[in-house]
Amino acid sequence: MKRQAVKVRLYPTNEQVQVLAQHFGCARWWWNYGLNQCIETYKATGKGLSQSGLNSLLPALKKAKETEWLGECYSQVLQSVSLNLSRAYQNFFEGRAKYPTFKSKHHRQSIQYPQKVKQVDDALKFPGKLGTVKAKIHRPLDGVIKTVTVSKCPSGKYYASVLMEYVRVASPTGEGDYPASTSEGKVIGIDLGIKDFAIAYDGEKVSKYSNPKHLAKYEQKLAKKQRIAARKVKGSNRRRKANKIVARVYEQVSNVRQDYLHKLSRKIVNNNQVVVVENLNVKGMVCNHKLAKAISDTGWGTFVNFLSYKLERSGGKLIEINRWFPSSKLCSNCHYQISELPLDVRTWTCPNCGVHHDRDGNASINIRAEGIRIMSSSGTGEANANGEDVRPIRGRKSKMRQSSVKLEAHTVPDQGQCG
């Protein structure tokens, strides 16, 4: 059983825009009210409110004169807010996310329909007052529709993220949704960087893919639009329109970045069966204020996600090696490890065998070799079918021995961004 999300553009009518604005406002108010109730309840009793506890507050609020307008919102939209708020608390207590925060009307707005959404020709039919909304369905919605999240970007565009469930299970013959995963075929190691976005080694040659630096190309245009918006009177319609123009520039940057990552990941997946990458701690790396903007602009995490689901669909495999593996410091010829290698040093010579290395090219070779070693040690020896030798243990320090890591990354649906 697989789940996949498809993001489609919505084109609501003026009446539907008003309904969405009302639903966005109700959902946002209920989130903020419920979060405040959770905080106050915890202060008074030492315990929070569960999803059922939050839902039990809704009937009284809908009957109260001050908040009777909540009754005009589709009931399951508000119940989805309760579910999401309880999950936010659960993620916080389990260390997966930060403490839930209050929502603002000036940021991205969204509501969720947990069921009863259907596709009608080139449109989506929603329950309640919203009705049938025209949509640009660019790929078939051939699964069972579970939930649909409708969102409005700061640029003013509307989208629907349709989460579908596929009940069929792929067979070894390839019949079903996706072919069976296999390690047979070409293996490629990829080192992600800033100067060059990706440095790949496929066993024959090292290929470098340049970093387009999308944000840098739009910085001048973005600064100009932001100056214009800053000169407008706060709260005025002109400032609101100017801010929407700024949001469109950000959306354009996001779109060109996604386009580049999609095309590059597709090219790599089409030519290789196994892709080996490092499990980078991007969240920790952006704490370096000198590199934060450059790292955020590259989109490494999104690129790995794209590789993951594309490989799953084609029957390939993604291997993430330990982030502490010294891929740059290790000589790919004799496996000697140097102690220090500053970021500004782009080339180095091995003191043991005398081979001159390009920092990134050497790292991609080591990443690929480590991926082959992991597959060999885990019992999937298909990667050695080309007659390649697994990197020997000699010359490697004990701290370099890798513990077992996941052979396949979790597939993240391709939902895109709103800008």
C-alpha positions as CSV (number, residue, x, y, z in Angstrom):
1,M,0.0,0.0,0.0
2,K,1.6,3.3,-1.1
3,R,0.6,6.9,-0.8
4,Q,1.5,9.7,-3.1
5,A,0.5,13.4,-3.3
6,V,-0.1,15.4,-6.4
7,K,-0.2,19.1,-6.4
8,V,-2.6,20.8,-8.8
9,R,-3.5,24.4,-9.5
10,L,-7.0,25.6,-8.7
11,Y,-9.0,28.3,-10.4
12,P,-11.9,29.3,-8.1
13,T,-14.6,31.7,-9.1
14,N,-15.1,34.9,-7.2
15,E,-17.8,33.3,-5.1
16,Q,-15.5,30.4,-4.3
17,V,-12.7,32.8,-3.4
18,Q,-15.0,34.3,-0.7
19,V,-15.9,30.8,0.6
20,L,-12.2,29.9,0.8
21,A,-11.4,33.1,2.5
22,Q,-14.1,32.4,5.1
23,H,-12.9,28.8,5.6
24,F,-9.2,30.0,5.9
25,G,-10.3,32.5,8.6
26,C,-12.3,30.0,10.5
27,A,-9.5,27.3,10.4
28,R,-6.9,29.9,11.4
29,W,-9.0,31.2,14.3
30,W,-9.8,27.7,15.6
31,W,-6.1,26.8,15.5
32,N,-5.1,29.9,17.5
33,Y,-8.0,29.4,19.9
34,G,-7.3,25.7,20.4
35,L,-3.6,26.4,20.9
36,N,-4.4,29.0,23.5
37,Q,-6.8,26.6,25.3
38,C,-4.1,23.9,25.4
39,I,-1.6,26.4,26.9
40,E,-4.1,27.6,29.5
41,T,-5.3,24.1,30.4
42,Y,-1.7,23.0,30.9
43,K,-1.0,25.9,33.2
44,A,-4.0,25.1,35.3
45,T,-4.0,21.3,35.4
46,G,-0.6,20.2,34.1
47,K,-2.2,18.4,31.2
48,G,-3.0,19.4,27.7
49,L,-6.1,18.9,25.5
50,S,-6.5,15.8,23.2
51,Q,-8.1,15.9,19.8
52,S,-11.4,14.7,21.2
53,G,-11.1,17.4,24.0
54,L,-10.6,20.1,21.4
55,N,-13.5,18.9,19.3
56,S,-15.8,18.9,22.3
57,L,-15.4,22.7,22.5
58,L,-16.7,23.3,19.0
59,P,-20.5,22.8,19.6
60,A,-20.6,25.5,22.3
61,L,-18.6,27.9,20.2
62,K,-20.9,27.5,17.2
63,K,-23.9,28.3,19.4
64,A,-22.3,31.3,21.1
65,K,-23.4,34.6,19.6
66,E,-19.8,35.9,19.3
67,T,-18.5,32.8,17.4
68,E,-21.7,31.6,15.6
69,W,-19.9,32.2,12.3
70,L,-17.9,29.0,12.9
71,G,-21.0,27.1,11.9
72,E,-20.7,28.4,8.4
73,C,-17.4,26.5,7.9
74,Y,-17.5,22.9,6.8
75,S,-17.4,20.8,10.0
76,Q,-14.6,18.4,9.0
77,V,-12.3,21.3,8.1
78,L,-12.4,22.3,11.7
79,Q,-12.0,18.8,12.9
80,S,-8.9,18.4,10.7
81,V,-7.4,21.5,12.5
82,S,-7.9,19.7,15.8
83,L,-6.2,16.6,14.5
84,N,-3.3,18.6,13.1
85,L,-2.9,20.5,16.4
86,S,-2.8,17.3,18.4
87,R,-0.2,15.9,16.0
88,A,1.8,19.1,16.3
89,Y,2.0,18.6,20.0
90,Q,2.9,14.9,19.6
91,N,5.7,15.8,17.2
92,F,7.0,18.4,19.7
93,F,7.0,16.0,22.6
94,E,8.7,13.3,20.5
95,G,11.4,15.7,19.4
96,R,10.5,15.9,15.7
97,A,9.4,19.5,15.6
98,K,9.3,22.8,17.5
99,Y,6.5,23.9,19.8
100,P,3.3,24.9,17.9
101,T,3.0,28.6,17.1
102,F,0.0,30.9,16.4
103,K,-0.9,31.4,12.7
104,S,-1.0,34.8,10.9
105,K,-3.4,35.9,8.2
106,H,-0.4,37.4,6.3
107,H,1.3,34.1,5.6
108,R,0.3,31.0,3.6
109,Q,-3.3,29.9,4.3
110,S,-4.5,26.3,4.1
111,I,-7.4,24.0,5.0
112,Q,-7.8,20.3,4.8
113,Y,-10.7,18.1,3.6
114,P,-10.2,14.6,5.1
115,Q,-12.7,12.9,2.8
116,K,-15.5,13.1,0.2
117,V,-13.4,15.0,-2.4
118,K,-13.9,13.7,-6.0
119,Q,-12.5,14.4,-9.4
120,V,-15.1,15.6,-11.9
121,D,-13.5,15.9,-15.4
122,D,-11.0,18.8,-15.1
123,A,-12.2,19.9,-11.7
124,L,-12.3,18.8,-8.1
125,K,-15.6,18.5,-6.3
126,F,-15.4,19.5,-2.6
127,P,-18.1,18.8,0.1
128,G,-19.9,21.8,1.6
129,K,-20.3,25.3,0.2
130,L,-17.2,25.2,-1.9
131,G,-18.6,22.9,-4.5
132,T,-16.8,22.1,-7.8
133,V,-13.6,24.1,-8.5
134,K,-11.8,24.2,-11.8
135,A,-8.3,22.7,-11.7
136,K,-5.3,22.1,-13.9
137,I,-4.9,18.3,-13.5
138,H,-1.5,17.7,-15.2
139,R,-1.3,14.0,-14.2
140,P,-3.9,11.3,-13.6
141,L,-5.4,11.1,-10.1
142,D,-5.6,7.3,-10.4
143,G,-5.5,6.4,-6.7
144,V,-8.0,6.5,-3.9
145,I,-8.2,10.1,-2.8
146,K,-7.7,10.3,1.0
147,T,-7.2,13.9,2.0
148,V,-7.0,17.2,0.0
149,T,-5.2,20.2,1.3
150,V,-6.3,23.5,-0.3
151,S,-3.8,26.4,0.1
152,K,-3.4,30.0,-0.9
153,C,0.1,31.3,-1.6
154,P,1.2,34.8,-0.7
155,S,1.3,35.4,-4.5
156,G,-2.5,34.9,-4.6
157,K,-2.5,31.5,-6.3
158,Y,-4.6,28.6,-5.1
159,Y,-3.4,24.9,-5.0
160,A,-4.7,21.6,-3.9
161,S,-2.4,18.8,-2.7
162,V,-4.2,15.6,-3.3
163,L,-3.0,12.6,-1.2
164,M,-3.9,9.3,-2.9
165,E,-3.6,5.7,-1.7
166,Y,-2.7,2.8,-4.0
167,V,-3.9,-0.5,-2.7
168,R,-2.2,-2.7,-5.3
169,V,1.2,-4.1,-4.4
170,A,3.9,-4.3,-7.1
171,S,4.8,-7.9,-8.1
172,P,8.4,-9.2,-8.9
173,T,7.4,-9.2,-12.6
174,G,6.9,-5.5,-12.6
175,E,3.1,-5.5,-12.6
176,G,1.4,-3.1,-10.3
177,D,2.1,0.5,-9.3
178,Y,6.0,0.3,-9.2
179,P,8.5,-2.3,-10.2
180,A,10.3,-4.3,-7.6
181,S,13.4,-2.6,-6.1
182,T,16.7,-4.1,-7.3
183,S,20.4,-3.3,-7.0
184,E,21.4,-4.6,-10.4
185,G,22.8,-2.1,-12.8
186,K,25.0,1.0,-12.6
187,V,26.0,2.5,-9.3
188,I,26.7,6.2,-9.0
189,G,28.1,8.2,-6.0
190,I,27.1,11.8,-5.6
191,D,28.8,14.5,-3.5
192,L,26.7,17.6,-3.0
193,G,28.4,20.9,-2.8
194,I,28.1,24.7,-3.1
195,K,30.7,25.6,-5.8
196,D,29.4,22.7,-7.9
197,F,25.9,21.5,-7.0
198,A,26.6,17.8,-7.6
199,I,29.8,15.9,-8.3
200,A,29.0,12.4,-9.5
201,Y,31.2,9.3,-10.2
202,D,29.7,6.3,-12.0
203,G,32.7,4.0,-12.0
204,E,34.1,5.4,-15.2
205,K,34.3,9.2,-15.0
206,V,33.6,12.1,-12.7
207,S,30.9,14.5,-13.8
208,K,30.3,17.9,-12.3
209,Y,26.9,19.7,-12.4
210,S,27.2,23.4,-11.8
211,N,25.3,25.3,-9.1
212,P,22.9,27.7,-10.9
213,K,22.6,30.0,-7.8
214,H,19.0,30.8,-8.5
215,L,18.5,33.3,-5.7
216,A,21.6,35.3,-6.6
217,K,20.2,35.8,-10.1
218,Y,17.0,37.4,-8.7
219,E,18.5,39.3,-5.8
220,Q,18.7,42.6,-7.6
221,K,15.1,42.3,-8.9
222,L,14.0,41.2,-5.4
223,A,15.7,44.1,-3.7
224,K,14.0,46.5,-6.0
225,K,10.5,45.1,-5.4
226,Q,11.1,45.0,-1.7
227,R,12.2,48.7,-1.6
228,I,9.0,49.6,-3.5
229,A,6.9,47.7,-1.0
230,A,8.7,49.2,2.0
231,R,7.8,52.7,0.9
232,K,4.1,52.0,0.8
233,V,1.9,52.9,3.8
234,K,1.4,50.0,6.2
235,G,-2.1,48.5,5.8
236,S,-2.8,50.2,2.5
237,N,-4.0,48.4,-0.6
238,R,-0.9,49.6,-2.5
239,R,1.4,48.0,0.1
240,R,-0.7,44.8,-0.2
241,K,-0.3,44.7,-3.9
242,A,3.4,45.5,-3.7
243,N,3.9,42.6,-1.2
244,K,2.1,40.3,-3.6
245,I,4.6,41.3,-6.3
246,V,7.5,40.4,-4.0
247,A,5.9,37.1,-3.3
248,R,5.7,36.4,-7.0
249,V,9.4,36.9,-7.3
250,Y,10.1,34.5,-4.5
251,E,7.7,32.0,-6.2
252,Q,9.6,32.4,-9.5
253,V,12.9,31.6,-7.7
254,S,11.3,28.5,-6.1
255,N,9.9,27.4,-9.5
256,V,13.2,27.6,-11.4
257,R,15.0,25.8,-8.5
258,Q,12.4,23.0,-8.6
259,D,12.6,22.7,-12.3
260,Y,16.4,22.3,-12.2
261,L,16.3,19.7,-9.4
262,H,13.6,17.7,-11.2
263,K,15.5,17.6,-14.5
264,L,18.8,16.7,-12.9
265,S,17.3,14.0,-10.7
266,R,15.5,12.6,-13.7
267,K,18.7,12.5,-15.8
268,I,20.6,10.7,-13.0
269,V,17.8,8.1,-12.3
270,N,17.4,7.4,-16.1
271,N,21.1,6.4,-16.3
272,N,21.7,4.7,-13.0
273,Q,20.0,2.0,-10.9
274,V,21.6,2.7,-7.5
275,V,22.4,6.2,-6.2
276,V,24.6,6.7,-3.2
277,V,24.5,10.1,-1.3
278,E,25.6,11.4,2.1
279,N,23.0,11.8,4.8
280,L,23.7,15.5,5.3
281,N,22.7,17.5,8.4
282,V,21.4,20.4,6.4
283,K,19.6,21.9,9.5
284,G,22.8,22.0,11.4
285,M,24.8,23.3,8.4
286,V,22.7,26.4,7.9
287,C,23.7,27.5,11.4
288,N,26.9,28.7,9.7
289,H,25.8,32.3,8.9
290,K,28.5,32.6,6.2
291,L,27.1,29.7,4.2
292,A,23.4,29.6,5.3
293,K,22.1,31.5,2.2
294,A,24.1,29.5,-0.2
295,I,23.2,26.1,1.4
296,S,19.5,27.0,1.5
297,D,19.5,28.1,-2.1
298,T,20.9,24.7,-3.3
299,G,18.0,22.6,-2.1
300,W,20.0,19.5,-1.2
301,G,17.2,18.0,0.8
302,T,14.6,18.4,-1.9
303,F,17.0,16.9,-4.5
304,V,17.5,13.8,-2.4
305,N,13.7,13.5,-2.0
306,F,13.3,13.7,-5.8
307,L,15.9,11.0,-6.3
308,S,14.2,8.8,-3.7
309,Y,10.7,8.8,-5.2
310,K,12.0,8.6,-8.8
311,L,14.2,5.7,-8.0
312,E,11.3,3.9,-6.2
313,R,9.1,4.4,-9.3
314,S,11.7,3.0,-11.6
315,G,12.7,0.1,-9.3
316,G,16.0,1.6,-8.3
317,K,17.5,2.1,-4.8
318,L,18.8,5.1,-2.9
319,I,21.6,4.5,-0.3
320,E,22.4,7.2,2.3
321,I,25.8,6.7,4.0
322,N,26.6,8.1,7.4
323,R,27.2,11.9,7.4
324,W,30.4,11.4,9.5
325,F,32.0,9.2,6.8
326,P,35.3,11.1,5.8
327,S,34.7,11.1,2.1
328,S,36.8,14.1,1.4
329,K,39.7,13.2,3.7
330,L,40.1,9.6,2.5
331,C,42.4,8.8,-0.4
332,S,40.4,6.8,-3.0
333,N,43.6,5.1,-4.2
334,C,45.3,3.8,-1.1
335,H,42.5,4.5,1.5
336,Y,44.8,6.6,3.7
337,Q,42.9,9.2,5.8
338,I,44.4,12.7,6.5
339,S,43.6,14.4,9.7
340,E,42.6,17.9,8.5
341,L,41.1,19.3,5.3
342,P,39.8,22.9,5.5
343,L,36.9,23.9,3.3
344,D,39.1,26.4,1.3
345,V,41.5,23.6,0.2
346,R,40.0,22.2,-3.0
347,T,42.9,19.9,-4.0
348,W,45.4,17.8,-2.0
349,T,48.1,15.2,-2.4
350,C,48.0,11.9,-0.5
351,P,51.2,11.7,1.7
352,N,51.0,7.9,1.5
353,C,50.8,7.2,-2.2
354,G,51.4,10.6,-3.8
355,V,48.2,10.7,-5.8
356,H,46.9,14.2,-6.4
357,H,43.1,14.5,-5.7
358,D,40.4,17.0,-6.5
359,R,38.5,17.3,-3.2
360,D,35.0,16.8,-4.6
361,G,35.8,14.2,-7.2
362,N,37.7,12.1,-4.7
363,A,34.7,12.4,-2.3
364,S,32.3,11.1,-5.0
365,I,34.5,8.1,-5.6
366,N,34.7,7.3,-1.9
367,I,30.9,7.8,-1.5
368,R,30.2,5.3,-4.3
369,A,32.7,2.8,-2.9
370,E,31.1,3.0,0.5
371,G,27.7,2.4,-0.9
372,I,28.9,-0.7,-2.7
373,R,30.5,-1.9,0.6
374,I,27.2,-1.3,2.5
375,M,25.3,-3.3,-0.1
376,S,27.9,-6.1,0.0
377,S,27.9,-6.3,3.8
378,S,24.1,-6.3,4.0
379,G,23.8,-9.2,1.6
380,T,22.8,-7.4,-1.6
381,G,25.7,-8.4,-3.7
382,E,24.2,-7.4,-7.0
383,A,26.1,-4.2,-7.1
384,N,29.4,-6.2,-7.6
385,A,28.0,-7.9,-10.7
386,N,30.2,-5.6,-12.8
387,G,33.3,-7.2,-11.4
388,E,34.3,-4.3,-9.1
389,D,36.1,-5.0,-5.8
390,V,34.7,-3.8,-2.6
391,R,37.0,-1.3,-0.9
392,P,39.4,-3.2,1.4
393,I,39.6,-2.7,5.1
394,R,43.3,-2.0,5.2
395,G,44.5,1.6,5.7
396,R,41.1,2.6,7.3
397,K,41.0,3.7,10.9
398,S,38.6,2.0,13.3
399,K,36.5,5.1,13.7
400,M,35.6,4.9,10.0
401,R,33.8,1.6,10.2
402,Q,30.1,2.4,9.5
403,S,27.3,1.1,11.5
404,S,24.3,-0.2,9.6
405,V,22.4,2.6,7.9
406,K,19.1,2.5,6.0
407,L,19.4,1.2,2.5
408,E,16.4,3.1,1.3
409,A,15.3,6.6,2.2
410,H,11.6,7.2,3.0
411,T,9.8,8.4,-0.1
412,V,8.6,12.0,0.3
413,P,5.7,13.0,-2.0
414,D,6.5,15.5,-4.6
415,Q,4.3,18.4,-3.4
416,G,6.4,21.3,-4.5
417,Q,6.3,24.7,-2.7
418,C,4.1,27.7,-2.9
419,G,6.9,30.2,-3.0
